[in-house]
Amino acid sequence: MSVVKSERAERSVANRKKDAGKIIIIGGGIAGLCAAVYAQRCGYQAEVLEMHDSAGGLATSWRRGDYTFETCLHWLLGTNPNRSMYSRWLEIFDINKLTFLYSDEFVRLETEHGECLRIYSNVDRLETEMLRQAPQDAGEIRHFASAIRSLSKFKLPDPTEGWAGNWLTYLRDVPYLPLLHELSSMSGEEYGKRFTDPLIKRFFGDGEMGQLSAIALFFSLAWMNGRDAGYPIGGSQAVIQGIAQKLEGLGGRLRLGTKVENILVDRDTAVGIQLTNGETVAADWVISAADGHATVFDLLGGKYTDKATEKIYGELETFPSYLQVSLGVARDLSHQPPFATRLLDTPLQVDPRAQLRQVSFRFFHYDPTFAPPGKTAVTCFLPTRDFEYWVRLQQDAPSLYQAEKQRVAEAVIAILEKNVPDLRRAIEVIDVSTPATVIRYTGNWKGSMEGWLLTPTSGYRALPNTLPGLRQFLMVGQWVMPGGGLPSGLMTARSAIQAVCRQDRRPFAVSQQVMR
């Protein structure tokens, strides 16, 4: 049993704190909203400024006719009430009100010749499937499955609790250190070379996404095996709207369609912001949950950098950008896997720099909010590094830009139709977003799908959330934690408000807000 305060009582307590400071938060994505909730709960007055007309940033979806298309969330870490991350989500919204689904299959790999490899969420079924597929790789398969079982028991240290709050976790994690070192020192593609079976090799990585650290894939599979990574009905916006509603209930403010032009600084202290319409807003603290590069080099004019900062933005690799082809199909496609990767005989030429040997589809038949009964929302994800090509086309050659989007959509439909006969006649909606779309709506540097790519070089270590020489300013989100994802938004936001409270000598007092 846990006894908790009601939202009304908590808001009343916050309102009684007459000396509460003002915190301006730039960016209404997951990190910005989490920071605002934590700030409100610690007695501050938080105001979130989001340039788009809806909250979420990259964690978003959109409507086209009868269909909703998701661009972010495959699963959410922290959906198991018996695991630690669940309690963190409870600190910022009522996660217990969401309905989570746990797919039997993580992904299904399919060739154009009917070959198939199912990657199951349950490690026992996964091991059996891989042994069926490649008995010659039995030794490596058993090592792989054993590693997932081990990491299913592993407890990640909480980066917001420091040594004092994590010493027991560190002690318990000592036996896992050799495995962690092994997996963090190689990419997924490198790990896949341990196997002889071509389908298994392709599962571990190909192209851009194959450069991800192998440990990221292992942790994902471990979380799924532990049923701590479910998909919330309603997708990413179900999470975002839940947090936004919590913020409103606590008395915080979210301003949409409000773009920040500059961060105001007086004597090396952040004192507020200036909007593009000329309005200025004073603050005791400024927190940027916006694009990292734009924050450092545009909103602050590059005045608060050092060699370490310049090295981060000059040498670390971002996630690639992407195109997404979204289809509204007037057909029940529940016989398809939720997530499928099609391995191609002939590579798909996305743009001058991106030639893909595999493409990924999501069939949203499991989410009834995304399409009417008997119909299915389908998306296809196409990574690319050539964001400049799409930005130039959109700006300088709009007709060619539209023609290129249509070309890519037709190519994707042709690939999909090989597995779904007569698909084309059932398509009611075609929508194509490009890197230019990502940049226009989110401002993310290079149109990146997240922030810094988690590689063997970058590691899981957090980056500084301060800038040299600038006081009363912090950064949160994917640009201070390689690997990105929704949990990084929550954890970096928690750390930032803890730091604010320490400096202002306030208690960091948060409590779960659910009756059990």
C-alpha positions, 0 to 999 in steps of 0.5 A: 500500500502507498498513501499519496497526495491527490493532485488538488492537494499537491497543487495547493501545496505548490501554490502556497509557496510564494517564493517559488522560482520561475523555470522556463523550459524550451521544447515540449517533447518528453524531456521538457514535459517531464522537467516541467512536472518535476519542477512544479512538484518541487514548488517552482512555476514551470512554463514550457515553450513549444514551437509546434502546435502540439506537444511531443517533438519526435514522440508524435503521431498525426491523422490523415483521414481515418488513419493515425500514423506513428513515428516514434514509439515501438515500446516503452521501457518501464511498463512492469509495475515490479520494476524500478522504471515504472515508479519513475513514470508514476512520478510524472503521470498516471502510467497505470491508466494506460493499456499495454500490449506485449507482442509475442514477436519483436520482429520478423525477418523475411526474404523475397524467397519466403525464408523467415526468422521470427525474433520472439520476445520470450528468450526461450522461444527465441532460442528454439527458433534460432536453433531451428534456423541455424543448428550449426550456430548452436554454441553462439545461439546459446551464448546469446540466449544466456546473455539475455537471461542474465541481463533480464535480471540486471538492474540498471543504476539510476543516474539520478541517484548518484553513488549514495543511492546506487551503491547496492545496485553497483555491488549486485551488478559486479558479476555482470561486468564482463558481459557488459564490457563484451557487449558494449565494446562492439557494434551489432553488426560486429556481433552478428559476424559470430554467426554463419546463418545469413538471416541471423547476421542480418538481424544483428545489424545492417547499414546505419543501424548496424553501427549501434552498440550491441548492448542496446539490442541485448538490453531491449530483448532483456526488457521484453523478456521481462515484460518491462517493455510494452506498447501503450494503446494510443502510441507515443501521444498517449504518453505525451498527453498523459504527462501534459495533463499532469502538468496542467493539473499541477498548475504548470503552463504549456504554450504551443506555437511559441518559438524561442529566438534567443536565450537572454543572458546577463553577466553570464547568467541565464535570465529568460528568453526572447520569442520570435515575435519579440516577446521576452519572458524572465526566469530564474532558470532556463532549461533547454529540452530543444535541439542541442546544436541549435541551443548551443550555437543559435539560441546562445550564439556559441558564446558558451563552449569549450574544447569539450563541447566543440568535440562533442558536436564535432565528433559524435555521430548522430542517429540518421534521419529518415523518410517514413512512408505511411499507408492507410489500407482498407483491409484487415492485415492482422495476419501480418506481424506487428513489425517486419523487416523485408530483406531485399534482393535489389536495394532500394535507392532512397536518395543519392546517399542511401541505398537500403538492403532491407526495409522495416514495416509496422502493421498497426492492427494491434492498436484500434485507435489507429484505424477503423475496424477492418482497416490497418495503418502501415508505416515503412521506415527508411533511414538516410544521412542525406538530409541536405538533399531533401531540404534543398529539394523542398526549398528549391524544387518543390515539384521535384520534391513531390515527385521524389516522395511519390517515387519512394512511396511507389517503391515501398508499395511494390515491396509490400505488395509481394507479401500482400497481394492486391494491396494497391487497390486497398490503399486509401491514404499515402503520406510521405515524410522526409528529413525536411519534414522532421527538421521543419516540425522538430528542429532536430539537428540534421533531421536526426531521428534521435540524438547521439547514436549509441556506439561502442565509442560513445557508450552509455555515459551521460554528457554534461548538462551544463555549458561552461561559464553559464549559470542558471542554465541546464540541458535535458533530453537526448543531447545529454544522454546518447541513445535517446529514447523516452526514458532518457527524457525522464531521467535527464529531466529528473537529474536537472531538477534535482540539480536546481533544487540543490543549488536553490537549497530546496528539497527534491520532494516527489511522490507516487501519485496512484492509489493502490 
